[in-house]
Amino acid sequence: MNITVNADLKAYIDPLTPDEHDALERSLLAEGCRDALVLWGDVLVDGHNRYGICQKHGLPFQTVQNPRFQSMEDVHLWMIDQHLGRRSVSDFQRGVLALRRREIEAERRGRASAAAPASSLAESEDVTGSGGSAAVEAPAPKPLKTREDIARAARLSSGQVVMIEKIQKQAAPELVEALKAGAISLNAAAVVASLPAEEQKAAALAGKDELKLVVKRVRESRRKPEENPEAAADAAPVQAEGGEPDDALQALRRRVAELEAENASLREQLQALSAQLVD
Protein backbone atom coordinates (compact mmCIF):
# COMPACT_ATOMS: atom_id res chain seq x y z
CA MET A 1 0.00 0.00 0.00
CA ASN A 2 1.36 3.40 -1.01
CA ILE A 3 0.81 6.01 1.73
CA THR A 4 2.02 9.58 1.27
CA VAL A 5 2.94 11.66 4.32
CA ASN A 6 2.32 15.34 3.67
CA ALA A 7 4.71 17.37 5.83
CA ASP A 8 2.29 20.30 6.16
CA LEU A 9 -0.56 18.04 7.28
CA LYS A 10 1.71 16.25 9.75
CA ALA A 11 2.69 19.61 11.27
CA TYR A 12 -0.83 21.08 11.20
CA ILE A 13 -1.56 19.75 14.70
CA ASP A 14 0.98 20.15 17.51
CA PRO A 15 3.07 16.97 17.87
CA LEU A 16 2.88 14.65 20.84
CA THR A 17 5.27 15.24 23.70
CA PRO A 18 8.02 12.61 24.10
CA ASP A 19 6.15 11.09 27.05
CA GLU A 20 2.89 10.92 25.08
CA HIS A 21 4.67 9.35 22.11
CA ASP A 22 6.32 6.75 24.33
CA ALA A 23 2.95 5.89 25.91
CA LEU A 24 1.38 5.46 22.46
CA GLU A 25 4.25 3.24 21.35
CA ARG A 26 3.85 0.99 24.40
CA SER A 27 0.10 0.77 23.77
CA LEU A 28 0.54 -0.21 20.10
CA LEU A 29 3.16 -2.81 20.96
CA ALA A 30 0.89 -4.32 23.60
CA GLU A 31 -2.50 -4.11 21.84
CA GLY A 32 -1.76 -3.49 18.18
CA CYS A 33 -3.10 -0.66 16.01
CA ARG A 34 -6.85 -0.92 16.56
CA ASP A 35 -7.92 2.40 14.99
CA ALA A 36 -7.76 2.70 11.21
CA LEU A 37 -5.59 5.39 9.65
CA VAL A 38 -7.63 7.97 7.73
CA LEU A 39 -6.59 8.66 4.13
CA TRP A 40 -7.53 11.12 1.39
CA GLY A 41 -6.58 9.17 -1.67
CA ASP A 42 -3.07 8.03 -0.75
CA VAL A 43 -2.42 11.03 1.54
CA LEU A 44 -2.33 10.28 5.27
CA VAL A 45 -4.70 12.60 7.14
CA ASP A 46 -5.03 11.13 10.63
CA GLY A 47 -2.70 8.71 12.41
CA HIS A 48 0.78 10.04 11.65
CA ASN A 49 2.19 8.90 14.99
CA ARG A 50 0.57 5.47 14.74
CA TYR A 51 1.80 5.06 11.18
CA GLY A 52 5.38 5.93 12.16
CA ILE A 53 5.35 3.49 15.09
CA CYS A 54 3.80 0.71 13.00
CA GLN A 55 6.43 1.23 10.30
CA LYS A 56 9.18 1.16 12.90
CA HIS A 57 8.07 -2.15 14.45
CA GLY A 58 6.45 -3.81 11.43
CA LEU A 59 2.98 -3.74 13.01
CA PRO A 60 -0.10 -4.30 10.82
CA PHE A 61 -2.70 -1.54 10.48
CA GLN A 62 -5.93 -0.77 8.64
CA THR A 63 -6.83 2.30 6.56
CA VAL A 64 -10.10 4.00 5.69
CA GLN A 65 -11.00 6.63 3.09
CA ASN A 66 -13.08 9.70 3.96
CA PRO A 67 -15.30 10.34 0.91
CA ARG A 68 -16.33 13.81 2.10
CA PHE A 69 -12.92 15.38 1.48
CA GLN A 70 -13.08 17.58 -1.60
CA SER A 71 -10.24 19.99 -0.84
CA MET A 72 -7.38 20.59 1.58
CA GLU A 73 -9.67 22.97 3.49
CA ASP A 74 -12.07 20.06 4.08
CA VAL A 75 -9.15 18.05 5.43
CA HIS A 76 -8.06 20.87 7.74
CA LEU A 77 -11.56 21.41 9.10
CA TRP A 78 -11.97 17.68 9.75
CA MET A 79 -8.62 17.52 11.56
CA ILE A 80 -9.55 20.52 13.68
CA ASP A 81 -12.92 19.05 14.69
CA GLN A 82 -11.28 15.71 15.55
CA HIS A 83 -8.74 17.33 17.87
CA LEU A 84 -11.20 19.76 19.47
CA GLY A 85 -12.98 16.72 20.87
CA ARG A 86 -9.90 15.04 22.32
CA ARG A 87 -9.26 15.31 26.04
CA SER A 88 -5.48 15.25 25.66
CA VAL A 89 -5.47 18.59 23.81
CA SER A 90 -4.65 21.56 26.07
CA ASP A 91 -6.81 24.67 26.48
CA PHE A 92 -4.32 26.72 24.46
CA GLN A 93 -4.21 24.19 21.63
CA ARG A 94 -8.02 23.97 21.48
CA GLY A 95 -8.28 27.74 21.34
CA VAL A 96 -5.72 27.95 18.52
CA LEU A 97 -7.55 25.24 16.56
CA ALA A 98 -10.93 26.94 16.97
CA LEU A 99 -9.45 30.24 15.79
CA ARG A 100 -8.01 28.46 12.74
CA ARG A 101 -11.45 27.04 11.99
CA ARG A 102 -12.96 30.53 12.13
CA GLU A 103 -10.35 31.80 9.67
CA ILE A 104 -11.04 28.98 7.18
CA GLU A 105 -14.79 29.49 7.43
CA ALA A 106 -14.45 33.26 6.99
CA GLU A 107 -12.36 32.75 3.85
CA ARG A 108 -14.95 30.34 2.48
CA ARG A 109 -17.78 32.80 3.14
CA GLY A 110 -15.81 35.51 1.38
CA ARG A 111 -15.33 33.37 -1.71
CA ALA A 112 -18.98 32.27 -1.64
CA SER A 113 -20.17 35.89 -1.42
CA ALA A 114 -18.00 36.88 -4.37
CA ALA A 115 -19.44 34.06 -6.47
CA ALA A 116 -23.02 34.45 -5.22
CA PRO A 117 -24.54 36.57 -8.05
CA ALA A 118 -23.51 34.20 -10.85
CA SER A 119 -24.32 31.03 -8.91
CA SER A 120 -27.72 32.35 -7.80
CA LEU A 121 -28.70 33.07 -11.41
CA ALA A 122 -27.61 29.60 -12.55
CA GLU A 123 -29.49 27.89 -9.72
CA SER A 124 -32.63 29.90 -10.51
CA GLU A 125 -32.53 28.78 -14.14
CA ASP A 126 -31.99 25.16 -13.11
CA VAL A 127 -34.93 25.17 -10.68
CA THR A 128 -37.41 26.85 -13.04
CA GLY A 129 -36.40 24.76 -16.03
CA SER A 130 -36.20 21.34 -14.47
CA GLY A 131 -39.60 21.07 -12.86
CA GLY A 132 -38.11 18.71 -10.26
CA SER A 133 -37.31 19.11 -6.59
CA ALA A 134 -33.82 19.94 -5.35
CA ALA A 135 -31.96 17.44 -3.21
CA VAL A 136 -31.83 18.26 0.49
CA GLU A 137 -28.33 18.21 1.97
CA ALA A 138 -27.45 17.67 5.60
CA PRO A 139 -27.05 20.98 7.46
CA ALA A 140 -23.48 22.19 7.79
CA PRO A 141 -21.99 22.67 11.27
CA LYS A 142 -22.69 26.08 12.77
CA PRO A 143 -19.89 28.44 11.70
CA LEU A 144 -17.69 30.09 14.28
CA LYS A 145 -18.27 33.82 13.84
CA THR A 146 -18.18 35.32 17.32
CA ARG A 147 -15.80 34.93 20.23
CA GLU A 148 -18.59 33.15 22.10
CA ASP A 149 -18.90 30.62 19.25
CA ILE A 150 -15.17 29.94 19.46
CA ALA A 151 -15.32 29.57 23.24
CA ARG A 152 -18.11 27.00 23.02
CA ALA A 153 -16.36 24.99 20.31
CA ALA A 154 -13.09 24.93 22.27
CA ARG A 155 -14.76 24.43 25.69
CA LEU A 156 -13.23 27.66 26.97
CA SER A 157 -14.46 30.94 28.39
CA SER A 158 -14.59 34.08 26.24
CA GLY A 159 -11.87 35.54 28.46
CA GLN A 160 -9.58 32.60 27.69
CA VAL A 161 -10.15 33.12 23.97
CA VAL A 162 -9.10 36.77 24.37
CA MET A 163 -5.91 35.63 26.10
CA ILE A 164 -5.11 33.14 23.33
CA GLU A 165 -5.64 35.81 20.67
CA LYS A 166 -3.27 38.11 22.55
CA ILE A 167 -0.65 35.37 22.90
CA GLN A 168 -0.87 34.57 19.19
CA LYS A 169 -0.30 38.21 18.28
CA GLN A 170 2.29 39.27 20.87
CA ALA A 171 4.05 36.28 22.44
CA ALA A 172 7.64 35.43 21.59
CA PRO A 173 8.16 31.87 20.27
CA GLU A 174 10.03 30.93 23.44
CA LEU A 175 7.06 31.99 25.58
CA VAL A 176 4.67 29.96 23.42
CA GLU A 177 6.88 26.90 23.81
CA ALA A 178 6.95 27.40 27.59
CA LEU A 179 3.14 27.54 27.58
CA LYS A 180 2.86 24.36 25.51
CA ALA A 181 5.32 22.61 27.83
CA GLY A 182 3.25 23.55 30.89
CA ALA A 183 5.90 25.84 32.40
CA ILE A 184 3.39 28.70 32.59
CA SER A 185 -0.40 28.97 32.70
CA LEU A 186 -2.53 30.53 29.98
CA ASN A 187 -3.42 33.50 32.18
CA ALA A 188 0.21 34.11 33.17
CA ALA A 189 1.44 33.76 29.57
CA ALA A 190 -0.97 36.50 28.51
CA VAL A 191 0.55 38.75 31.17
CA VAL A 192 4.14 38.08 30.07
CA ALA A 193 3.13 38.56 26.41
CA SER A 194 2.61 42.27 27.16
CA LEU A 195 6.38 42.70 27.69
CA PRO A 196 8.93 43.42 24.94
CA ALA A 197 9.92 40.31 22.98
CA GLU A 198 13.45 40.17 24.40
CA GLU A 199 12.16 40.25 27.97
CA GLN A 200 9.69 37.48 27.19
CA LYS A 201 12.46 35.39 25.66
CA ALA A 202 14.82 35.88 28.59
CA ALA A 203 12.14 34.99 31.14
CA ALA A 204 11.05 31.88 29.20
CA LEU A 205 14.60 30.64 28.79
CA ALA A 206 15.29 31.21 32.50
CA GLY A 207 12.62 28.69 33.42
CA LYS A 208 9.44 28.25 35.41
CA ASP A 209 10.52 30.04 38.59
CA GLU A 210 11.71 33.13 36.74
CA LEU A 211 8.47 33.26 34.76
CA LYS A 212 6.51 33.29 38.03
CA LEU A 213 8.61 36.19 39.32
CA VAL A 214 8.15 38.17 36.12
CA VAL A 215 4.37 37.64 36.20
CA LYS A 216 4.26 38.83 39.80
CA ARG A 217 6.29 41.95 39.02
CA VAL A 218 4.18 42.86 36.00
CA ARG A 219 0.94 42.44 37.94
CA GLU A 220 2.22 44.52 40.84
CA SER A 221 3.33 47.31 38.52
CA ARG A 222 -0.16 47.46 37.01
CA ARG A 223 -1.98 47.94 40.27
CA LYS A 224 -3.71 51.28 40.71
CA PRO A 225 -2.22 53.44 43.49
CA GLU A 226 -5.33 52.98 45.64
CA GLU A 227 -5.03 49.19 45.24
CA ASN A 228 -1.38 49.20 46.26
CA PRO A 229 -1.00 49.44 50.06
CA GLU A 230 2.43 51.09 49.81
CA ALA A 231 1.23 53.65 47.30
CA ALA A 232 -1.87 54.31 49.40
CA ALA A 233 0.31 54.94 52.43
CA ASP A 234 2.44 57.39 50.45
CA ALA A 235 -0.62 59.22 49.16
CA ALA A 236 -2.62 59.13 52.42
CA PRO A 237 -1.88 62.68 53.71
CA VAL A 238 -3.84 64.37 50.95
CA GLN A 239 -4.19 67.68 52.83
CA ALA A 240 -2.78 67.51 56.30
CA GLU A 241 -2.55 70.61 58.52
CA GLY A 242 -2.36 73.35 56.00
CA GLY A 243 -1.04 71.10 53.27
CA GLU A 244 -1.90 71.95 49.66
CA PRO A 245 -4.30 69.82 47.56
CA ASP A 246 -1.39 69.16 45.20
CA ASP A 247 0.35 67.06 47.86
CA ALA A 248 -1.54 63.94 46.78
CA LEU A 249 -0.62 64.50 43.15
CA GLN A 250 3.02 64.93 44.08
CA ALA A 251 2.95 61.72 46.10
CA LEU A 252 1.46 59.84 43.17
CA ARG A 253 4.10 61.23 40.84
CA ARG A 254 6.84 60.11 43.20
CA ARG A 255 5.35 56.63 43.34
CA VAL A 256 5.12 56.44 39.55
CA ALA A 257 8.76 57.47 39.29
CA GLU A 258 9.73 54.76 41.78
CA LEU A 259 7.83 52.11 39.81
CA GLU A 260 9.38 53.22 36.53
CA ALA A 261 12.84 53.01 38.10
CA GLU A 262 12.05 49.56 39.44
CA ASN A 263 10.88 48.41 36.00
CA ALA A 264 14.04 49.77 34.40
CA SER A 265 16.13 47.87 36.92
CA LEU A 266 14.22 44.66 36.22
CA ARG A 267 14.79 45.08 32.49
CA GLU A 268 18.52 45.48 33.06
CA GLN A 269 18.55 42.31 35.17
CA LEU A 270 16.72 40.37 32.48
CA GLN A 271 19.09 41.65 29.80
CA ALA A 272 22.07 40.66 31.92
CA LEU A 273 20.59 37.21 32.48
CA SER A 274 19.93 36.86 28.77
CA ALA A 275 23.52 37.77 28.00
CA GLN A 276 24.78 35.17 30.49
CA LEU A 277 22.61 32.50 28.86
CA VAL A 278 23.96 33.38 25.43
CA ASP A 279 27.55 33.25 26.69
N, C-alpha and C positions, 0 to 999 in steps of 0.2 A: 504494500500500500504506500502510495506517494503522499506524504504530508508535508506541506510547506509552512514553515514558521516565519510569520511576518514580524520583523523586529519592532515596528511601530505598534502593532497590536499587542505584542508581548509586554511592551513598556507602558501601555495605555493605563494599566492598573498598577498601583504600587506593588513591588515584589514582596514576597514573604520574607520575614526576618530569618536569620540563620536557624534560630530555635524552632520556628514554625516549619521551616523546610525539613529540618531533621525529624520532627514529629510526623510530618506527612510521609517521609521516606520509611520510617519504621512501620507506619500503618499499612503502606502498600506492600512492604515485604511480608508483613504478617497476614494480611487479609486479601491481598491482590487489588487490582484496580477495578472497583465495582461500578463506578460512574463512567458512563461513556464520554469520550472526548467529543466536543461539538465542532463541526467543520462547516465551512462555506466553500463548497467545491472541494478543493484540496487544501484550502487555507485553514490552519488551526485557529479557532476562535476562543475556545474555553478549554482549559486543562493543560496549560503550558508546563506547569510544574510536574503534574502527573506524567505527562508525555516524556519529559526529560528523565525522570526517575525510572520509568519503564524502559526507556532506551538504555539507560545505564546498566540495569540489572537483567535485561532480557525478559521483562514481565509482559504477559499478554494484556491487551486492552481492546475495548470496543469503541466504535465511532458512530456518530449520528449526524445527519445533515439537518440543518434548519431551513426549511423551504421558504420562510418569510423574508430572508435576507435578500434585498434587491440592490443595496448599495453599502458602501463602507459606513455611512451614517447609521443605517439600520443596525449594523454590527456593533457600532459604538453604543448606541442607545440600549441594545440588548445587554451588552456587557455591563453598562452602568446599572441597569435595573437588577441584574443578577447580584452585583456586589452591594447594592443598597440594602438588600435583604439579608446579607450575611452578618452574623453576630461578631465575627472576628474583625470586621472592619471598624476602625476607630471613628470617633465623632468627626475629627478633622477630615479624614478620608471620605466619609459619607457626605460631608458638606461640599467638598471639592467636586465630588462626582455629581451631586445634584446641581451645582452651578454649571458644570459642563453640559449637563442635559438641557438646562435652560438655554444655554448659548446655541446648541444644535437646533433646538426647537424654534428659537427666534430666527435663526438663519433660514430655516425651512419656511416659516411663515412669510418672511420677506420675499423669498423666491416665489412662493405661491401667490402673494399679492401682486407681484410684478406680472405674473402670467395669467392672472384672473380674468381680465377682459376677453382675451382670445379664447381661453378655455370655456368661459361661460357661454359665449356665442356658439361654440361647437357643440356643447352639451345641449343647448336649447334646440339646435337643429336636429340633433340625434333623437331627442325625446319626442318632438312634434312629428318627426317623419317616420318613426319606427312603429308607433302605435302600441308598443309593448310596455311592460313595467320594468323599471330599473332594478338591478340587483341590490339588495340591502347588505351593506358591509358591517362587520362588528365595529362598535364604537372604539375610537382610538383612546389611549390613556389620557387623562386630563393633563394638559400642558402646564408646565411650571412657569408662571408669569410673575407672580409676586414673591416677596421674601417669605410670606407665610406659606405659600405653596412649597417652596424649597424646604422650609423647616419641617413641614409634615412629611415630605418624601424622604428626608434624611433622618427623621426622628430626632430633631433638634429643636431648640427654641429659636425665635427670631433673633434674639440677642446673640446667640452663638453663631448664627449665619452672618451677622454683621461683623463679628470678630474674624471669621474665616475670610470674608471679603477683604478686610483690612490686612490680614496676614498675607494674602495672595498679592496684594498691591505693594506692600511696604516691607515685608520681612526679607532679611538677607537669607541666602540659601542655607547658611550654617544654622540659623535659627529655625528654619523649617525642618531641617534634619533632626535637630534636637527635639522638636515637637513630635515628629514621627517616632523617634526613639523612646519617647516617654520621659525625657529629661525635664520637661516643662509642661505645664498644663495649657489648655487652649486659652483660658482667660489671661494667664501670665504672659503667654507668647504675644498676645495682642498688645499688652502693655509694653513689652520690650520692643515690639515692632515700631513704636513711635519714636525710637531713638535713631540717630544717624547710623547708616549701614555698618560703618567700621566699629562702632560701639556694640552693635548687635553681634557682629562676628566675634569680637574679642570675648564678650560674655559667654557666647555659646561654646566657643573653643575652651574656655576656662572650666566648663563643667556645670553640673547641677547646682552645687552650692553657690557658685558665683552668680548664676542666673537668679537664684532666690534673693540674693543680696541686691542685685540690680533692680529687680521688681519692687522690692521694699523701698529702695531709695527713690525710684520714680514715683511711686504712689505717695510717698511722704511729701515729695516736692510739689505735688499737685493739690495738696490739701489747701482749702481756703484758710486764711488767717484765723477766722473764728472757729474753724474745726481743729486747728493745731493748738494744743495747750500752751506750748512755749510762745507762739506768736500772740495768743490771747493774753498771756501774762505781760508780754512786752507792750501790747496796745491797751492794756486795762486802764491806766490813768488818762482817760480821754481829756478831762479838764479838771485837774486837781488844783485847789487853792490858787485861784488866780491864773491857772494855766490857760493857754490859748487853745481854741478849737483845732488848730493845726497840729497840735501835739500828736494826736492819733495818726494823722496822715504821715507825719515824720517817722513815727514808730513803725508804721507799715512799710515805709520806704526802706528803713534800716533793715527790716526783716527780709524784704525782697532782695536787698543787696547781699545779705548773708547767705540766702539760699542760692543765689546766682554764683557766689564765690564757692560754695560747697559743690555745686554742680560742675563748675570748671575744674575743681580739684579732682572730682571723681573721673572726669573725662581724661585728665592727665594720667591718673592711675591706670585706667583701662588701656590707654595708649602705650604706657610703659609695659604693662602686662602683655599686650599684643606683640610688642617688640621683642620681649623675652621669649615668647613662644616661637616667633619666627627665627630667632637666633638658635 
